[in-house]
Amino acid sequence: MINKIYIYGDDAHGHSVYDAFVQALTDNGITWTGEVVYGTASFATALAAGCQLYLKSTTGMSGSIAAALACYPALQVIMPAGSNTPNHHVYDSGGVLPNIIVTGGGDTQNETGYDVEFFSNDPVTIEATPDEQDLSSYSNGYIAGLLTAIINTLACSIWEARYRAQVTADRNEVGRVSSFWEPKNGYGKINVNAAVAFVGLIPADPYLQDVLAIENAALQAANDSLTAYSITLQNNIAELTIDNAALQAANTLLVGYQSRYNQLLLSIAKRNPVAEGHQNLLTIINTFN
């Protein structure tokens, strides 16, 4: 269930993104009772605060993929491709969409930048003429609301809702070049009712493989570091062992020298027993032997 979302920007723009999010739920007969947090915090901070969705209606999507993946699947990031210019190929996914849900805006087709996964109308901007330019910032909020409607209706995972939306989306754009996914219009416009009614199999989440790959790489790096540290310690122990042996040998020599020196002093004292000083020396030497 989605009950806490994070929206980038505590300003008029951010609040309008939220309005679009709520409108999508309202349009599907759902009343939003969850919590919204506004700000400019990182994905990790939003995750730590218990948010499940991060709506960032700004540019910079491609540069956010790694940070978003690091918080996945507990936090799903949703961002526009990054341009409101029609037919602007902002991001080339090569047909492999990132873990971020990339969105575009338009009434009958995507009128903003792409590659995208979905597009939708912008419910915030008042259009003076039919099909006037939509803004992807607010379409981004609306698409997040549509996905939330699916998730909260079915009590399913974000990935399941995402997949259901992909296979059941409306794809009626004029000039669509693919019957399933294409760069400009993505999978099409989300149809909440069709997504909820879908009865096909849900495949494994492909983005979890990316998460596991990152975690395995981190574990391998940590293991390599520990191995290197262990080798360093072993080398240090070997060097200390050699040093200790040398010190013991030196100590043995010193003990031998000290014994011979004491014997020499004792011999001198015995040869001159009359002098008081020699007698005292003899007494001292005897205390060490």
N, C-alpha and C positions, 0 to 999 in steps of 0.2 A: 504493500500500500504506500502511496505517496501522500505524506502528510506534512512535509516541510520542504520548502524550496528556497533556493538562493537566487537572487536577481542582481546582476552586476549593475551598479549605479543607483544611488539613492537620490534620484533627481526626477524631473518630469518624464524623461525618456524611460528610466527604469520603471516608474510607476505605470506608464502606458504599456510597457511590456507585460506587467502583471495584469493590467486590465484585459489585455488580449488573452492571457492564460485563463483567467476566470471566465471570459466570454466563451471560450471553447467548451468549457465544462457546462456552462449554462445552456449553450446551444444543444447539448446532448442530455439535458434533463438532470444534471448533477450539480448540487450545491457544494461549493468549496468551503470546507470548515478547517482547513489546515493552516499552517503558519508560513509566513513569508519573511525572509531576511534580506535586507538591501545592504549593499556595500561594494567594496572593491577588493575583497579578500581573495586569497588564492583558493584553488580547488581544494587543496588539503585542509585549509582552515574551515571551509564550508562543510567538508566531510566530518571534521572533528566536532562541528556544531550540530551534527545530526541531520544535515540536509541530504535529500536523496536525488534532487535535480538541481543543476546549476544552469541557469539561463543567462548566457552572455551574448547579448545582441550587439556585438562590436566586430571590428575587423580582427585579423590575427588568428583565424581558425587553425591554419596549417601549423603555426608555431605553438599551438596549445595541445597538440595531439599527445605528446609524451606525458605532459603533466596530467592530462585527463585520464590517460590509460593507467597511470599510477594510482588513481583513486577508484578505478573501476573494479567490480560492478556496484560497489556500495554507493557510488555517486555517478550519475549519468550527466555528462555535459552536453548541452544543446546550443549550437551556434549557427548563424547564417554563414554562407560561403564568404561573404565579406564585401559585397558591392551591390548598390542599387542600380547600377548601370545595366540596361537591358543587353542581353547576349554577351555579357562579360565573363569570359572563361577565367575565373579567378584561381581556381584550384583544380588540378588534374589528378584525379584519384587513380587513373589507370584502370578503372573498373573495380578497384578494391577500396571500398569505403572505409574511413577510419572509425575508431570507436566513438568519436564524437558524432552525434546526429546532426548532419549538415542540412540546412534548410534554405529555402528561397521563397519569394513572395510573388503572388499573381492570382488572378481570378480564374482564368481558363488555361493558363500556362505560366511557367516561371518567367517573370519579367525582370528578374534580378540576376546576380552573379551565380555561377555554378562551377564545379559539380555539386549536386545536391542529392540528398536521399528522398526528401519530400518537399513539396511546395504547398502553400495555401494562400488564401486571401488574407489581406491585412484588415482586421476589423476596427482599427483605430483611425486611420487616415480617411477623412471624408472625401469621396471621389466626386469631383464636379461633373465628370462625364463617365459613362459606363466603361469599365475596364481601364480606368486611369491607373497610372503607375502606383503599384503597391510598394510598401517599404518592408524590407526583409526583417528588420528589427522586431516589428510587431507580428509578422507572420511567424517568426521564430517562437514568440510567446504563445501564439495560437496553436502551433503544432505541438508544443510541449503540453498544452492543455488537452489536446486530442489524445495524446499518448497516455496522459494521466487518467483520462476517462476510461480507456481500455484497461489499464492496470488496476484501477480501483473498482471497476465493475467485476473483473474476473479474479481479483486478488492474485495476479500473476506477476512474474518477474518483468523487469524492464525489457530484457531481451525477448521474452515471449510476446509482449505487446508490440515490440518493434517488428518482429518477424510477421506477426499477424497483419500489422499495418502494411507491410511490404507486399504481401501476396494478395491482399484484398483491396488495395488502393484503386481509386478511380483513375483510369488512364484514357482520357478522352481528348487529349490535346491535338490540335490540328498540326499535322506534320511530324507527329511522334515517330521516331526512327526505330524504336524497339517496343516489343509487346510486354516487356517486363521492366527493365531498368535502362535508362539512358542518362547521359551526363547533365543535360539541360533541365529536364523535368523530373529526374530521379525515378522513383517508383510511382509518382503521381500524387494525387491528393488523398489524404487519409479518410477512409470511410469507417467511422467508429462502429456502426451497427454491423457492417460486414466483417470487420476484424473480430468483434466479440462472437459472432456466429460461426466463425471458421472452425472446422472440425478436423483439419489435417494434422499430420505429425509436426511437432516442433523440433527442429534440429538442435544439436548442441550449440551453445553460444561460441561463435568463432573467436570472439575477442578475449575469452578466457585463456585461449591458447597463447595469445600475445602476452597476457598478464603472467602466465606461467613461464613463458620464455624469458621475460624480464627478471622474474624472481629467481629462476634457475641461473641466469647470468650473474645476478648479484651474489647468489650462494657460491657459485664457482669462483667469482672474484675474491670472496671472503675466504674460501678454502685455499686458493692460491696464496693469499696473503698470510694465512696461518702456516702454510707449508714453508713459505720463505722464512717466516719468523722462527719456525721450529729448526730449520737448517742453520740459521744464524745462532740460535741458542746452542745447538749441538757443536758448532764450530767454536763457540765461546767456551763451552765446557771442556772441549778437547784442549784448547789453548791453556785454560786454567789448570787442567790436569798436568800438562807439561811444565807449567810454571811452578806448580806445587811440588812436583818431583825434583825440579831444580833447587827449590828452596830447601827441601828436605836434605838433598845432597850437600848443599852449602852449610846447613845447620850441623850435619854430621861432621863435616870438616872443622867447623868452629868448635864443636865439643871436643874434638881431638886436639886442636890447637890449644884450647883452654886447659885440657888435662896435662899436656906436655909443659905448658907455661907454669902451671901450678907445681909440677914436679921439679922444674928448674928452680923456682923460687924456694921450694922446700930444701933442695940440695944446697942452695946458697946459704940458707939460714942455718942448716946443720953444720956447715963448715965454719961458721962464725957464731957460736952459741953464746959468747961472752957478752957481746954488746947488748945493751937493754933493748935497743931498737930492733936488732935481729931477733931477740927473744919474742918481742911483740909480733914481729912478722911471722915467726914460726907458729905462734898461737892463732893468728888470722888464717894462715894457710891450712892448719889442721881443721879449722871449722868448715872448710870447703871440701875436705877429703874424707 
